[in-house]
């Protein structure tokens, strides 16, 4: 099962990065921030092209940033909340891959907050804040997030998880973490088209589909 998901993940990532290059048309020497970029692994999907750009990886994970530095990237440690440590329009492009859905509530509260309305309200507020920050620090941006309605939820890689109530999501994830090949935590708030327009009102919005199902939402300014 894991090999099947790995195969499709690589295929999706290759297509996503090709779309990034098409929509953003990055130029040689462009200063690009990969916000929530972990260890920068995603950039291998554009091959030698990555050497043309001045890429910065920003993340909250020290170990991931260390790996990113070992892979030749410049790195910046950011906090889970609050204003990003960058000036207005500092970056030619801000790139985010499956990051904005994790901008929800403090990590210490992730397993305990089971109220749907409160989690949704807090998450949308956090996601709107970081969307405004991305608008502030970038000249152009490309922000991807999984679509809530896709049958296979991407963080658990299990069917229909995103459609459950918050309480049942947490129960299911605790159960899956005992035996399922994909371990995760309930720290994500997936979006539909309505919420997408709410948090990124100034962005162009592209919804990619697979077999008529909406797979991902891409916010971009180019």
Backbone bond lengths (Angstrom), bond angles and torsions (degrees), N, CA, C in turn:
res aa  C-N    CA-C-N  psi(-1)  N-CA   C-N-CA  omega(-1)  CA-C   N-CA-C  phi
1 X - - - 1.464 - - 1.528 111.19 -
2 X 1.348 115.47 -44.99 1.456 119.87 -178.84 1.524 111.21 -61.34
3 X 1.330 117.43 -38.73 1.455 120.92 179.64 1.528 111.62 -64.62
4 X 1.321 116.05 -36.41 1.469 120.42 178.89 1.525 110.33 -65.19
5 X 1.344 115.89 -47.49 1.462 119.28 179.84 1.526 111.18 -65.82
6 X 1.323 117.58 -36.03 1.469 120.80 178.35 1.521 110.49 -63.99
7 X 1.317 116.45 -41.57 1.467 120.49 178.30 1.521 111.34 -59.44
8 X 1.338 116.36 -48.56 1.466 119.77 -178.22 1.528 111.44 -70.27
9 X 1.332 116.66 -33.70 1.459 119.60 177.59 1.527 110.53 -60.64
10 X 1.305 116.91 -46.36 1.466 120.83 179.33 1.526 111.26 -62.38
11 X 1.319 116.14 -39.38 1.460 120.41 178.96 1.522 111.06 -65.07
12 X 1.339 116.70 -44.92 1.463 121.05 178.58 1.524 111.32 -63.12
13 X 1.342 116.41 -40.83 1.454 119.59 -177.79 1.526 111.05 -67.25
14 X 1.307 116.82 -39.52 1.467 120.09 178.08 1.527 110.13 -61.58
15 X 1.322 116.94 -44.58 1.467 120.88 178.80 1.528 111.22 -65.05
16 X 1.329 116.40 -38.62 1.469 120.55 -179.47 1.520 111.27 -64.64
17 X 1.321 116.62 -42.98 1.455 119.20 -178.58 1.531 111.56 -72.21
18 X 1.305 116.99 -31.36 1.465 119.26 173.08 1.524 110.48 -64.55
19 X 1.340 116.43 -39.10 1.455 120.49 177.59 1.530 110.39 -66.52
20 X 1.316 116.98 -39.04 1.465 120.81 176.20 1.521 110.53 -56.84
21 X 1.314 116.77 -48.46 1.467 120.39 -179.72 1.524 111.14 -62.97
22 X 1.323 116.77 -38.14 1.467 120.92 -179.13 1.526 111.51 -68.15
23 X 1.335 117.00 -46.40 1.461 120.73 -175.25 1.523 112.74 -76.55
24 X 1.324 117.12 -37.56 1.462 120.86 -174.33 1.526 113.23 -89.86
25 X 1.322 117.46 -25.71 1.471 121.94 -177.22 1.532 111.02 45.92
26 X 1.325 118.37 55.08 1.467 120.21 -177.42 1.527 110.95 -63.83
27 X 1.326 115.01 142.68 1.451 121.30 -179.17 1.523 110.59 -102.53
28 X 1.297 115.41 157.79 1.463 120.72 -179.59 1.528 109.55 -56.82
29 X 1.338 115.18 131.83 1.452 120.42 179.29 1.502 114.90 86.78
30 X 1.338 118.26 -3.37 1.462 120.79 178.17 1.534 110.98 -57.68
31 X 1.331 115.27 139.08 1.452 121.75 176.96 1.525 107.97 -88.37
32 X 1.333 116.14 112.46 1.462 122.17 -174.12 1.527 109.49 -116.69
33 X 1.330 116.06 129.47 1.464 121.49 174.28 1.515 108.97 -103.91
34 X 1.331 116.17 122.08 1.462 121.61 171.05 1.520 106.80 -95.39
35 X 1.331 115.73 98.68 1.462 121.86 -174.64 1.526 109.81 -84.62
36 X 1.326 115.98 121.10 1.458 120.32 -173.10 1.509 111.45 75.37
37 X 1.337 115.40 29.90 1.463 121.32 -171.00 1.511 115.96 -80.68
38 X 1.333 117.96 0.68 1.460 123.62 177.36 1.531 110.17 56.82
39 X 1.340 119.17 -112.05 1.464 120.15 -177.95 1.532 113.05 -106.06
40 X 1.338 116.49 9.75 1.464 120.27 177.93 1.512 114.57 79.95
41 X 1.327 116.51 11.02 1.465 120.90 -174.97 1.527 113.52 -59.49
42 X 1.348 116.56 -28.22 1.458 120.38 -175.80 1.524 112.41 -63.01
43 X 1.335 116.93 -26.52 1.468 119.44 -174.67 1.519 113.69 -72.85
44 X 1.316 117.15 -12.95 1.468 118.73 176.28 1.521 111.27 -65.10
45 X 1.345 116.87 -19.82 1.459 120.18 -177.38 1.528 112.99 -76.43
46 X 1.328 117.81 -6.86 1.466 118.76 172.73 1.518 110.81 -107.33
47 X 1.328 116.55 7.49 1.455 121.27 173.10 1.523 113.34 61.68
48 X 1.317 116.25 -138.38 1.456 122.33 -176.57 1.522 112.74 -66.39
49 X 1.325 116.86 -15.43 1.463 120.13 179.58 1.523 112.62 -58.92
50 X 1.335 116.72 -28.65 1.457 119.18 -176.54 1.529 111.70 -62.38
51 X 1.327 117.57 -25.60 1.461 121.34 -178.79 1.528 112.13 -71.10
52 X 1.332 117.12 -14.73 1.463 120.71 -179.76 1.527 111.90 -77.64
53 X 1.344 116.45 -19.00 1.452 120.48 -170.23 1.523 112.07 -112.21
54 X 1.327 115.35 156.58 1.465 122.69 177.14 1.525 107.12 -95.59
55 X 1.337 116.72 91.45 1.465 122.09 -169.64 1.528 111.44 -99.57
56 X 1.338 115.15 129.35 1.450 122.73 175.60 1.539 108.45 -112.69
57 X 1.321 116.18 135.17 1.459 121.43 176.57 1.527 107.83 -105.77
58 X 1.338 116.65 122.25 1.469 121.43 177.12 1.524 108.96 -114.51
59 X 1.326 116.14 132.04 1.460 119.76 -178.37 1.528 109.53 -160.34
60 X 1.346 115.36 169.63 1.467 121.05 178.15 1.528 111.56 -95.76
61 X 1.335 117.37 -8.61 1.463 122.59 -171.93 1.535 110.29 -98.21
62 X 1.329 116.77 112.90 1.465 121.31 -177.16 1.518 112.60 -62.89
63 X 1.331 117.09 -42.34 1.464 120.10 -177.99 1.524 111.24 -66.56
64 X 1.333 116.63 -39.11 1.463 120.29 177.74 1.521 110.43 -64.82
65 X 1.326 116.96 -40.71 1.467 120.51 179.07 1.529 111.26 -65.79
66 X 1.315 116.67 -34.72 1.469 119.80 176.67 1.530 110.36 -63.17
67 X 1.339 116.76 -42.86 1.467 120.18 177.02 1.527 110.48 -64.14
68 X 1.329 116.17 -38.56 1.462 119.42 178.32 1.530 110.91 -61.48
69 X 1.330 116.65 -42.94 1.472 120.36 177.55 1.520 110.75 -62.71
70 X 1.331 116.77 -40.20 1.470 120.33 177.77 1.513 112.20 -64.34
71 X 1.338 115.72 -23.81 1.463 120.51 177.79 1.525 112.35 -91.35
72 X 1.323 116.35 6.44 1.453 120.15 172.84 1.513 116.55 95.62
73 X 1.346 117.45 8.32 1.463 120.52 -179.64 1.528 110.96 -92.99
74 X 1.318 115.93 152.37 1.452 121.70 167.64 1.525 107.10 -80.39
75 X 1.319 117.15 142.96 1.468 119.79 -174.14 1.527 111.61 -129.15
76 X 1.329 114.47 152.86 1.458 122.08 178.83 1.529 108.04 -139.70
77 X 1.323 116.42 126.08 1.469 121.10 175.96 1.528 108.44 -83.23
78 X 1.337 116.17 129.48 1.466 120.56 177.57 1.518 109.05 -121.20
79 X 1.310 116.00 161.18 1.455 121.78 177.97 1.530 110.40 -87.90
80 X 1.332 115.63 162.70 1.461 120.70 178.72 1.522 111.67 -66.00
81 X 1.305 116.89 -32.32 1.461 121.12 -177.39 1.525 109.87 -132.84
82 X 1.307 116.03 171.95 1.456 120.77 175.19 1.515 113.12 91.64
83 X 1.290 114.94 173.78 1.452 123.99 -177.48 1.529 110.58 -64.58
84 X 1.312 116.48 139.15 1.460 120.64 178.49 1.523 110.23 -71.73
85 X 1.337 117.82 144.89 1.473 121.40 -173.14 1.529 113.31 -82.38
86 X 1.333 116.05 50.59 1.455 120.70 -177.81 1.525 110.24 -134.73
87 X 1.317 115.65 154.42 1.456 120.50 179.04 1.532 110.34 -82.85
88 X 1.312 115.88 166.82 1.462 121.22 179.20 1.529 110.47 -60.90
89 X 1.332 115.84 132.54 1.464 123.52 177.52 1.532 112.65 55.54
90 X 1.335 116.29 33.26 1.465 120.36 -178.52 1.523 112.58 -68.28
91 X 1.337 116.88 -29.56 1.465 120.05 -175.01 1.532 110.86 -112.68
92 X 1.314 114.56 141.26 1.462 119.25 174.94 1.519 110.29 -64.16
93 X 1.349 116.04 -40.23 1.464 121.75 179.90 1.527 109.18 -141.08
94 X 1.322 116.28 136.05 1.469 121.22 166.79 1.525 107.62 -108.31
95 X 1.310 115.00 129.30 1.463 122.86 -179.24 1.525 108.17 -116.95
96 X 1.330 116.76 132.61 1.467 121.52 175.83 1.519 108.63 -134.21
97 X 1.311 115.81 126.79 1.462 121.24 179.72 1.520 109.38 -118.56
98 X 1.336 116.41 111.63 1.469 121.80 178.33 1.522 111.76 48.57
99 X 1.324 115.46 49.18 1.455 121.60 -179.96 1.520 112.95 -115.20
100 X 1.321 116.77 -43.43 1.471 119.36 -168.48 1.532 112.38 -65.72
101 X 1.335 117.49 -23.93 1.465 119.13 178.59 1.534 112.03 -69.56
102 X 1.341 116.24 -17.46 1.469 120.30 179.09 1.524 112.39 -88.70
103 X 1.318 117.39 -4.49 1.463 121.19 176.69 1.521 107.72 -82.63
104 X 1.316 116.63 87.63 1.468 120.33 -172.61 1.524 111.71 -126.54
105 X 1.321 116.66 -92.32 1.460 123.10 -178.14 1.521 107.91 -128.20
106 X 1.333 118.61 167.94 1.474 119.72 177.81 1.529 111.64 -53.76
107 X 1.328 115.93 139.08 1.469 121.12 -176.90 1.525 112.33 -57.90
108 X 1.331 115.94 -29.38 1.466 119.59 -179.82 1.523 112.89 -67.28
109 X 1.335 117.19 -17.52 1.462 121.15 -177.59 1.533 113.10 -103.91
110 X 1.313 117.11 -1.67 1.467 122.14 -170.15 1.527 113.01 -56.65
111 X 1.317 117.31 -44.63 1.470 119.82 -174.97 1.520 113.02 -83.53
112 X 1.313 117.07 -14.14 1.470 120.06 -172.33 1.522 114.33 -101.63
113 X 1.326 117.84 -25.81 1.459 119.93 -177.90 1.526 109.39 -83.05
114 X 1.321 116.74 108.27 1.465 121.07 -176.03 1.523 112.62 -111.17
115 X 1.314 117.55 -3.57 1.462 121.09 179.97 1.530 110.01 -75.75
116 X 1.328 116.90 117.57 1.462 121.48 -175.43 1.522 112.75 -59.09
117 X 1.329 116.03 -49.71 1.460 120.24 -175.24 1.525 111.73 -64.45
118 X 1.314 116.29 -42.51 1.457 120.07 -179.00 1.525 111.13 -67.54
119 X 1.330 116.89 -42.44 1.462 120.01 178.61 1.521 110.33 -63.55
120 X 1.328 116.93 -44.97 1.459 120.77 -179.29 1.526 111.13 -63.29
121 X 1.333 116.52 -46.31 1.465 120.66 -178.95 1.532 110.84 -61.24
122 X 1.331 116.80 -46.45 1.466 121.05 -179.54 1.525 110.89 -64.92
123 X 1.324 116.21 -40.13 1.461 120.75 -178.23 1.524 111.71 -67.08
124 X 1.313 117.12 -45.21 1.469 120.62 179.63 1.529 110.08 -62.17
125 X 1.324 116.90 -38.85 1.466 120.14 177.75 1.528 110.64 -62.99
126 X 1.339 117.24 -43.70 1.464 121.18 179.07 1.527 111.25 -66.31
127 X 1.320 116.35 -41.82 1.466 120.18 -178.87 1.528 111.22 -68.61
128 X 1.321 116.95 -35.79 1.466 120.24 176.04 1.521 110.72 -65.59
129 X 1.327 115.91 -38.43 1.465 120.03 179.00 1.525 111.05 -62.95
130 X 1.331 117.11 -48.60 1.464 118.84 -177.21 1.525 110.67 -70.51
131 X 1.329 117.52 -29.67 1.467 120.05 174.86 1.527 110.33 -62.85
132 X 1.336 116.59 -42.50 1.469 120.60 176.65 1.519 111.55 -63.34
133 X 1.322 116.33 -37.90 1.463 120.06 177.49 1.532 111.34 -65.04
134 X 1.322 116.53 -41.15 1.468 120.05 177.27 1.528 110.12 -61.81
135 X 1.336 116.26 -43.50 1.465 120.49 175.97 1.533 110.27 -58.24
136 X 1.319 116.75 -40.63 1.463 121.46 -175.01 1.523 112.66 -67.95
137 X 1.323 117.32 -43.56 1.471 119.77 -170.00 1.518 113.52 -91.19
138 X 1.335 118.25 -5.77 1.466 120.64 -173.03 1.522 112.49 -116.30
139 X 1.319 114.22 154.01 1.458 121.26 168.05 1.533 109.25 -90.60
140 X 1.318 115.68 -37.00 1.465 122.86 174.54 1.522 107.47 -137.78
141 X 1.338 116.51 157.88 1.460 117.50 177.17 1.524 110.93 -151.87
142 X 1.329 113.17 157.37 1.465 123.66 178.95 1.522 105.80 -139.32
143 X 1.339 116.35 108.99 1.466 121.64 -175.34 1.522 108.71 -123.33
144 X 1.322 116.72 117.87 1.464 122.25 -178.73 1.516 109.58 -109.61
145 X 1.346 116.21 142.35 1.461 121.51 173.95 1.526 108.82 -148.04
146 X 1.316 119.46 145.12 1.471 120.75 178.05 1.526 111.41 -62.92
147 X 1.305 116.37 146.15 1.464 121.49 177.77 1.525 109.75 -83.05
148 X 1.310 115.86 138.43 1.462 121.33 -176.96 1.534 112.61 -61.60
149 X 1.325 117.89 -30.64 1.463 120.71 -171.63 1.521 114.49 -89.08
150 X 1.336 118.12 -0.03 1.465 118.22 178.40 1.529 109.12 -68.74
151 X 1.333 118.30 135.19 1.476 120.73 -172.57 1.536 114.93 -58.73
152 X 1.337 117.56 -35.44 1.458 120.84 178.93 1.524 108.51 -100.05
153 X 1.319 116.76 111.61 1.462 120.14 -179.78 1.521 108.87 -70.77
154 X 1.336 117.10 130.72 1.467 120.86 -167.22 1.529 114.32 -73.47
155 X 1.315 119.45 -26.46 1.465 120.21 -176.53 1.521 112.37 -82.59
156 X 1.331 116.28 -32.28 1.465 120.31 175.27 1.526 111.48 -97.15
157 X 1.340 115.78 -20.34 1.466 122.29 -171.88 1.534 110.34 51.91
158 X 1.320 112.93 44.97 1.460 121.61 -179.05 1.531 107.35 -133.53
159 X 1.344 117.95 146.04 1.471 120.20 -174.91 1.524 114.35 -64.57
160 X 1.331 115.05 134.34 1.466 124.79 164.65 1.529 114.96 64.86
161 X 1.317 117.99 14.85 1.465 120.56 -178.92 1.527 111.73 -58.04
162 X 1.325 116.88 -38.69 1.466 120.78 -174.83 1.523 112.70 -67.67
163 X 1.325 117.64 -18.24 1.460 120.90 -177.27 1.527 112.88 -89.69
164 X 1.314 116.84 -5.93 1.467 120.67 179.12 1.522 110.71 -78.28
165 X 1.313 116.14 161.07 1.458 120.42 172.05 1.524 108.78 -65.74
166 X 1.319 116.02 160.03 1.462 121.07 179.24 1.532 111.00 -55.78
167 X 1.301 116.80 -44.76 1.462 121.34 -179.20 1.517 111.43 -60.37
168 X 1.327 116.61 -44.00 1.464 120.25 -178.60 1.525 112.00 -75.81
169 X 1.326 117.67 -29.02 1.460 120.04 173.15 1.525 110.52 -59.99
170 X 1.318 115.85 -47.41 1.466 120.23 -179.18 1.525 110.49 -62.57
171 X 1.321 116.77 -43.33 1.468 120.18 177.79 1.526 111.53 -59.92
172 X 1.335 115.71 -45.43 1.460 119.97 -178.87 1.523 111.35 -64.61
173 X 1.334 117.39 -44.14 1.460 120.64 -178.61 1.528 111.20 -63.59
174 X 1.309 117.63 -40.29 1.469 120.39 176.03 1.522 110.70 -60.44
175 X 1.329 115.76 -40.19 1.462 120.54 178.94 1.523 111.13 -68.71
176 X 1.326 116.93 -46.63 1.460 120.64 -178.77 1.525 112.12 -63.49
177 X 1.317 116.77 -35.87 1.465 120.18 -178.04 1.524 112.84 -64.30
178 X 1.322 116.91 -13.00 1.456 120.02 179.03 1.530 112.43 -81.90
179 X 1.362 116.15 -26.95 1.472 116.75 -175.29 1.519 114.46 -142.38
180 X 1.327 118.34 -20.71 1.463 121.61 -175.57 1.517 110.32 -74.09
181 X 1.343 117.50 149.75 1.459 120.57 -174.95 1.525 112.71 -69.16
182 X 1.335 118.56 -21.82 1.469 122.10 -178.63 1.527 109.37 -105.34
183 X 1.335 115.81 113.51 1.458 121.32 177.52 1.526 109.15 -95.24
184 X 1.324 116.45 141.96 1.458 118.95 -178.46 1.521 109.62 -157.85
185 X 1.316 115.69 -179.90 1.456 121.78 173.39 1.526 108.27 -131.56
186 X 1.327 118.42 157.52 1.464 121.10 -174.90 1.527 112.11 -83.26
187 X 1.325 116.28 55.59 1.463 120.65 -174.75 1.530 112.34 -104.74
188 X 1.345 116.89 23.31 1.461 120.24 -176.42 1.526 111.02 -124.72
189 X 1.327 113.40 147.68 1.462 121.25 174.54 1.527 106.79 -127.18
190 X 1.327 116.01 103.30 1.456 120.17 -178.15 1.523 110.52 -78.98
191 X 1.319 115.02 151.47 1.454 121.98 -174.29 1.518 112.08 -110.77
192 X 1.321 114.67 152.83 1.452 122.44 165.44 1.517 108.19 -107.51
193 X 1.325 117.12 -175.20 1.466 120.73 -175.50 1.520 111.56 -63.55
194 X 1.337 117.46 -39.34 1.463 121.08 -177.97 1.525 111.00 -62.29
195 X 1.352 117.15 -49.37 1.463 120.66 179.60 1.522 111.18 -66.58
196 X 1.341 116.12 -33.16 1.461 120.72 179.20 1.525 110.59 -59.13
197 X 1.310 116.67 -45.26 1.460 120.86 179.45 1.524 111.36 -67.76
198 X 1.329 116.33 -29.52 1.456 120.68 -179.31 1.517 111.61 -70.00
199 X 1.325 117.70 -43.25 1.463 119.06 -174.78 1.521 112.90 -84.94
200 X 1.341 118.29 -25.59 1.463 122.16 179.98 1.531 109.65 -126.09
201 X 1.334 118.23 65.82 1.467 120.44 -173.98 1.525 114.51 -64.90
202 X 1.343 117.71 -22.70 1.462 120.61 -177.32 1.529 112.94 -93.63
203 X 1.320 117.11 -6.80 1.466 120.75 -173.98 1.522 112.29 -85.93
204 X 1.321 114.24 153.68 1.454 119.69 162.37 1.524 106.64 -77.63
205 X 1.322 116.80 144.44 1.458 119.99 -176.68 1.522 109.93 -123.90
206 X 1.321 115.06 126.96 1.461 122.49 177.48 1.520 108.30 -119.19
207 X 1.325 117.15 129.10 1.468 121.36 176.85 1.526 108.54 -112.58
208 X 1.315 115.33 112.90 1.461 120.53 178.13 1.526 109.99 -85.51
209 X 1.319 115.89 138.62 1.463 121.02 -177.39 1.526 111.16 -120.21
210 X 1.317 114.84 151.37 1.469 122.37 172.36 1.525 107.29 -130.10
211 X 1.312 116.29 121.19 1.469 121.02 -177.60 1.528 111.00 52.09
212 X 1.323 116.17 44.31 1.464 124.29 177.15 1.532 113.74 73.70
213 X 1.345 118.45 -3.88 1.457 121.21 177.35 1.524 109.80 -94.00
214 X 1.330 118.49 135.41 1.472 120.27 177.63 1.527 110.75 -70.06
215 X 1.328 116.35 116.29 1.463 121.60 -175.01 1.526 112.26 -89.32
216 X 1.332 117.12 -42.70 1.450 119.91 -175.16 1.523 110.52 -153.50
217 X 1.317 114.61 155.81 1.456 122.38 175.01 1.525 107.49 -109.91
218 X 1.325 116.45 133.27 1.450 121.25 176.17 1.526 108.68 -122.09
219 X 1.334 115.00 120.64 1.455 121.98 173.02 1.540 106.86 -96.00
220 X 1.303 117.44 134.41 1.462 116.75 179.03 1.519 111.88 -151.81
221 X 1.332 114.01 154.04 1.454 123.29 170.89 1.516 106.35 -133.15
222 X 1.317 117.23 124.23 1.462 119.66 -174.40 1.515 112.86 -133.43
